[in-house]
């Protein structure tokens, strides 16, 4: 998977990959469900025939850095 740290948005797959790299047991499906249920504050779902997930990198990073006590470098180093 190619990760582009400068992109302002992320995919559920990218979020799951980053979280797994720091030891969180998760999946893209779980990320989608968490966003849909309002459990994750870093993204939204837009309801179409196929839902579209917008995950905002800045919000994800702020959330992850607070929840997991890792540096921004650690957040991306394992998946670069």
ZAROZA-428166 format. One record per residue (C-alpha): residue in one letter; x, y, z. Coordinates in steps of 0.001 Angstrom, whole numbers. Layout:
N
+--------+---------+---------+---------+
| residu |      c1 |      c2 |      c3 |
+--------+---------+---------+---------+
|      a |       X |       Y |       Z |
...
+--------+---------+---------+---------+
***
This chain:
80
+--------+---------+---------+---------+
| residu |      c1 |      c2 |      c3 |
+--------+---------+---------+---------+
|      x |       0 |       0 |       0 |
|      x |    1307 |    3419 |    -916 |
|      x |     793 |    5994 |    1808 |
|      x |     973 |    9685 |     966 |
|      x |    1422 |   11607 |    4237 |
|      x |     728 |   14964 |    2571 |
|      x |   -2734 |   14034 |    1292 |
|      x |   -5444 |   15770 |    3385 |
|      x |   -7684 |   12692 |    3382 |
|      x |   -7139 |    9013 |    4030 |
|      x |   -8860 |    5763 |    3161 |
|      x |  -10219 |    3350 |    5785 |
|      x |   -7566 |     895 |    4582 |
|      x |   -4783 |    3415 |    5222 |
|      x |   -6085 |    4187 |    8716 |
|      x |   -6311 |     471 |    9529 |
|      x |   -2763 |    -131 |    8249 |
|      x |   -1354 |    2686 |   10381 |
|      x |   -3222 |    1574 |   13500 |
|      x |   -2153 |   -2053 |   13031 |
|      x |    1462 |    -873 |   12706 |
|      x |    1278 |     534 |   16247 |
|      x |    -376 |   -2578 |   17661 |
|      x |   -4102 |   -1848 |   17371 |
|      x |   -6173 |   -4850 |   16258 |
|      x |   -8462 |   -3330 |   13640 |
|      x |   -9553 |   -3523 |   10017 |
|      x |  -10871 |   -1216 |    7317 |
|      x |  -14347 |   -2648 |    7960 |
|      x |  -14097 |   -1774 |   11642 |
|      x |  -12931 |    1753 |   10783 |
|      x |  -15907 |    2192 |    8422 |
|      x |  -18346 |     965 |   11063 |
|      x |  -16822 |    3175 |   13754 |
|      x |  -17158 |    6230 |   11544 |
|      x |  -20729 |    5284 |   10572 |
|      x |  -21664 |    4912 |   14250 |
|      x |  -20008 |    8190 |   15244 |
|      x |  -17386 |    6417 |   17393 |
|      x |  -14394 |    7867 |   15533 |
|      x |  -14200 |   11677 |   15371 |
|      x |  -11818 |   11842 |   12411 |
|      x |  -14146 |   11040 |    9542 |
|      x |  -17620 |   11203 |    8085 |
|      x |  -19736 |    8954 |    5911 |
|      x |  -21705 |   10303 |    2984 |
|      x |  -24637 |    8046 |    2185 |
|      x |  -24940 |    7083 |   -1468 |
|      x |  -25782 |    3696 |   -3005 |
|      x |  -22204 |    2903 |   -1952 |
|      x |  -21225 |    4953 |    1125 |
|      x |  -18265 |    7295 |     779 |
|      x |  -15940 |    7743 |    3746 |
|      x |  -13988 |   10969 |    4161 |
|      x |  -11273 |   10608 |    6748 |
|      x |   -9398 |   13782 |    7538 |
|      x |   -5687 |   13205 |    8097 |
|      x |   -5283 |   16148 |   10501 |
|      x |   -8162 |   14911 |   12680 |
|      x |   -6938 |   11298 |   12554 |
|      x |   -3407 |   12318 |   13536 |
|      x |   -4625 |   14455 |   16454 |
|      x |   -6848 |   11608 |   17677 |
|      x |   -4170 |    8916 |   17299 |
|      x |   -1434 |   11012 |   18921 |
|      x |   -3684 |   11651 |   21927 |
|      x |   -4999 |    8087 |   22266 |
|      x |   -1824 |    6103 |   21714 |
|      x |    1015 |    8301 |   23017 |
|      x |    3098 |    7920 |   19871 |
|      x |    4926 |   10585 |   17927 |
|      x |    3899 |   11562 |   14423 |
|      x |    7071 |    9884 |   13142 |
|      x |    6160 |    6653 |   14949 |
|      x |    2663 |    6834 |   13513 |
|      x |    3997 |    6670 |    9957 |
|      x |    7424 |    5013 |   10304 |
|      x |    6188 |    1422 |   10311 |
|      x |    4152 |    1847 |    7128 |
|      x |    6394 |    4095 |    5033 |
+--------+---------+---------+---------+
***
